[in-house]
């Protein structure tokens, strides 16, 4: 029989019924992926001898 004292769980992000929104593994994985995609790429310029010489 159902236990009325236990609150119902339903994730509004993925629809899973075994966890809440805050504990959603899919949401956390998606957030990590977005964070990596938002980070700017490091652009390395070719080394120039003329820029740093003191002639």
N, C-alpha and C positions, 0 to 999 in steps of 0.2 A: 504494500500500500504506500501511497505517497506520504511524505513527511511534510506537513504544512509549516513546520518551523524553519526549514531550510529554504532560503531565498532562491528563486528561480534564476538561472544563469542563461544569458543569451548575448552573444557578442554582436554588437551593431555594426562592426566592421566586416566580419566574414560570415556571420550567421551561425557560428559554432555554438553549441549548447553546453560545452564542458568548461567554458571560461568566460570571463567578462571582457569588456572592451579594453580595460587597462592591462590585462594579461595576455592579449591576443598575440600569438607568435607571428602570424602573418603581418600584422600591422607593424610590429617591431622590425621584421625583416625588410619590409617595404620602406620604412623610415631610414634604415641604414643604407639601403640601396640609393635612395634619393639624396642622402647626405653626401655619398661618394660622387654622385653625378653632379652635384652643385659645386663641389670643390673645383677651383680653377686649376687648369693644367699648368704645369711648370714649363715655361718656354725657355729653352737654352739657346742663347745666341752663340754663333761661332766665335772662338777666341780671336781677338785682334791684337797683334803686337803693337800697333800704332796707338791704340787707345791708352795703353799703360806705360809707354816708353817716355823717358825724360830726356829727349834729345834736344 
